[in-house]
Amino acid sequence: MLLLTELEQLAAAGTVVLTIGLACFVGLPLARLLIMLGAFVRLRDRLYVIITLIVLGLVAATITTKVLL
């Protein structure tokens, strides 16, 4: 019985590590897009601001759709 609870705790810890890893996997490209957006706004480059906003919108729509399903 003790072994079973230890395995359950280990599985729960593994799930937490996996969730953090996936959040980093998604978060880093999002952070890069936001930094690029700030740079393009500062440079007043409207074309790249629009392109970056479109990409951010697509990423947000994809994440929202995956979360809702």
SULGIBEL-V624224 format. One record per residue. N is the residue number from 0. RES is the residue in one small letter. SS is DSSP state (A for helix, B for strand, O for the rest). PHI is phi in degrees with one decimal (none if undefined). OMEGA is omega in degrees with one decimal (none if undefined). Layout:
# SULGIBEL-V624224
n,res,ss,phi,omega
N,RES,SS,PHI,OMEGA
N,RES,SS,PHI,OMEGA
This chain:
# SULGIBEL-V624224
n,res,ss,phi,omega
0,m,O,none,179.8
1,l,A,-64.5,-179.9
2,l,A,-64.6,-179.7
3,l,A,-64.5,179.4
4,t,A,-68.3,177.2
5,e,A,-65.9,177.3
6,l,A,-65.5,178.0
7,e,A,-65.6,178.2
8,q,A,-66.2,178.5
9,l,A,-65.1,178.1
10,a,A,-66.2,178.3
11,a,A,-65.4,177.9
12,a,A,-65.2,177.8
13,g,A,-64.6,177.6
14,t,A,-65.4,178.8
15,v,A,-64.3,179.5
16,v,A,-62.6,178.9
17,l,A,-63.3,178.8
18,t,A,-64.2,178.0
19,i,A,-63.9,178.4
20,g,A,-62.6,177.9
21,l,A,-66.3,177.9
22,a,A,-64.3,176.7
23,c,A,-66.8,-179.3
24,f,A,-61.4,178.8
25,v,A,-85.6,-173.9
26,g,A,-68.6,-177.5
27,l,A,-64.7,175.6
28,p,A,-63.3,176.6
29,l,A,-64.3,177.8
30,a,A,-61.9,179.1
31,r,A,-63.1,177.9
32,l,A,-62.6,179.7
33,l,A,-66.5,177.1
34,i,A,-64.8,177.9
35,m,A,-63.0,178.4
36,l,A,-60.2,178.1
37,g,A,-60.8,179.0
38,a,A,-65.8,-179.5
39,f,A,-68.0,177.0
40,v,A,-64.4,-179.8
41,r,A,-64.0,178.1
42,l,A,-81.6,-178.8
43,r,O,59.0,178.9
44,d,O,-98.8,-172.0
45,r,A,-63.1,-178.5
46,l,A,-60.3,-178.0
47,y,A,-73.4,173.3
48,v,A,-63.8,-179.8
49,i,A,-64.4,179.9
50,i,A,-62.2,179.8
51,t,A,-64.8,177.4
52,l,A,-64.8,177.1
53,i,A,-64.0,179.7
54,v,A,-64.0,177.1
55,l,A,-60.8,177.2
56,g,A,-63.3,177.7
57,l,A,-64.6,178.5
58,v,A,-63.9,179.5
59,a,A,-62.8,178.5
60,a,A,-65.2,178.9
61,t,A,-65.2,-179.8
62,i,A,-64.0,-178.4
63,t,A,-64.0,179.7
64,t,A,-64.7,180.0
65,k,A,-66.5,-179.2
66,v,A,-69.8,-178.0
67,l,A,-72.0,-179.7
68,l,O,-81.6,none
